[in-house]
């Protein structure tokens, strides 16, 4: 399970990134569960699920674990539908500009990476 500590920025103190590989059905089911429960985002739903499992398995107070979670922000604060690819952070990216190059926003240069 890869992780990244955010010690280089003070606002990232006590935060870690956790990634994992899962079944292809899970993102859609998590999205549906967020809609059903009113959970603010896929990230928050998974954080709560892990906290609930840790509280159960390690006999820890769930309220304490939940209170120590970082405040959701950025992409972690929005609900994304995995089937509609709504996690695109750059909606202004044109899909085909002058030979298929992808440009973000109004660009005044064209650069090629070789």
N, C-alpha and C positions, 0 to 999 in steps of 0.2 A: 504494500500500500504506500505509494509515494506521498510525501508531504512537503510542505514549504513553510518555514517559519517567517513571519513578517517583522523581524526585529529591526529592519532598516528604517522603518517609519514608526514614530511614536504612536500614531493612531491605530497601528496594527498590533500593538502589544497584546500578548496573550491570545493570539490568533494563529491558527494552523489550517492549511488546506489539506483535505483528504479526498482522494480520488479512488474509485474502484470500478472494476468491470462487472457488468451484470447481464442479465438476460435482455433480449431485445424488447420484450413486452413491458418491462418495468417503467420506463419513462412515461408511457401512455397511462399506465395504471396510477402512477403517482400524480400525474396531472388530473385524472378523474377524481382521485381522492381529495386533492386540493379543492376542486370545485365543490365536492360533496360536503366538505368540512369547513369551507371558508378560509382555508389556510392561505396566507399571503403569497407563498411561492413554493416551488418544488424543493428548493434548498431548505427552507424552514420545515417543511413536512418531513424530510429525511432526517434533519437534525433532531426533531422531536421523537421520531421513531427510534433513533439510536439511543437517545436519552432514556426513553421508556424501557428499552431492552437492558441498558446498563443499570438502571435503577432496580429492575427486577432481578437481574442475574447477580449483581454485586451488593444487593440490599442497601442501596444508597437512596437518599431522599430525592425524589423526582423534582420537586420544586427548586432545590438548590442547583441541580444540574441545569435545569431550564433557565434559571436566573443568571447563570454564568455564560450563556451563549452570547456571541456578539450580536449587536443590533443589525438586522438585515439592511443592506444598502446596495446600490448598483444593481447588477443583474440578479443578485440574491434576494432582492426586494420585489421582484416582478414574477408573475406567473406566466410561464412559457408553454405553449402548446407544441409538443415535439413533432406533431404531424404537419404543422403549418410553418415550421422553421422560424417561429417568431422570436427566437433568441438572437436574430441578426442584429448586432449592435450598430451596424452601418447601413441604415435603410436607404441612404443616398447613393449607394454603390450602383453604378449602372452595369447591367449585365453584359452589354456588348458596346464598346466604344472603340472605334477605329481598329478593327482587327482582333477584337476579343480581349483587349487589355481592360483590366478592372481599375477604375479610378475612383477615389473617395472624394465626393464633393466636387466643387468646381476646381479643376486642376489647370494650371497654366504651363505645365511641362508634361512630357511623356518620357518615362524612364523604362528601360528594359533591363532585366536582371539576367545575366548570362552565366 
